[in-house]
Amino acid sequence: MKITRRLATMLFAASLVATLAGCASTPTKEGTGEFIDDTVITAKVKASIFNEPSLKATEINVETFKGDVQLSGFVAQPQDAQKAVELARGVKGVVSVKNDVRVK
């Protein structure tokens, strides 16, 4: 009886450690919490761009990795690219913004 209980406890502890290790982040892979945070940041940046009348939200792509936002796509004027960067920097949680937006 004691051996069965100890074995069950050890198996539970081992599976818990394996689960937590699987959700940990590495330099090239986000952890579960970071992925969720980045998804929220991406949504907020896209919403900011969508709410700016001078920008076409469908032509600007937003990707986020560990708080670093990358903007890509096309705009009509150089000022529009700068406006998209300013909007992205204004979102809480953004660490840095890489601007790969091109002028048509």
N, C-alpha and C positions, 0 to 999 in steps of 0.2 A: 504494500500500500504506500509506504513512504517513498519507495523507489519510483513508483508510477507518478506520484505527485511531484517529485524532484525532476523527473524526466519531462513532465508536462511543463513545469515552470521554466526549465532550461530551453525547451523548444519554443515557448512563447517569447522568452527574452531574445533568443537568436533571431526569430522572425521579426521582432520589433527593431532590432539593430539593423537587420538587412533592409527593412522598409525605410528607415530613416536615412541610411546610407544611399539608397536609391534616389531619394529626393534632394540630396545635397548638390550644391552647385560646384562647377569646376570653372577654370578660366574660359573655356569655350562652350560651356553648357550651363543654362540657367537652372536654378532650383525651382521647385514648384511655386514657392512664394514669390520669387523674383519674376517668374513667368506671368503670374497673375498681376503683379504690380506693373510690369511692362505693358500688359494688355490694357490696363486702365489708363496708363500714360498715353498710349497710342490712340485710344478712343478720345481722350480729352484733346489731344493735339488735332485730330481729325475734326472734332466738333468746332474747335477754334477756327480752323481754316474754313470749314463749311459756313460758319457764321460771318465770315468776312466777305462782304459783297464784291470786292474787287478781285477775289481769287476764285478759280474754278476748282472746287474740291475734288472733282473726278479726275483731274489731270495731275494731282500731286499725291504721291505715295508716301506713306509714313511707316517706318519700321523702328522698333525699339529693342535694344538689347542691354540689359543691366543699366537702364536709365539713360543710355546714349541713344539719341534720336537721329535717324537718317532720313532726310527729305530727298525725294527724287521726283522726276517728272518734268513737266513743261509749264511755262507761264508766258504771258504776252510781253511783259515789261520787266526790266531788271529790278524795279522797285517792288514788284510783286514777289519776287524771290526773297528779297530782304524782309518783306512784310511777313512771309511765311516763317522765316527763321525767328523773327521777333515774337510771333505768336507762339511758336514751339518753346522758346526760352521762357515764356511767361507761364508755362504749365508747371504746377507743383510736381516735383519728383524728377524733372529733367536735369540730368547731370551735364550733358553737352549736346550740341546740335551740329551734325555734319550736313552741309548744304550741297547736294548734287542736282539741284533744280537748274534746268537749262532754259534759256530764252528762245522762243520759236523764231 
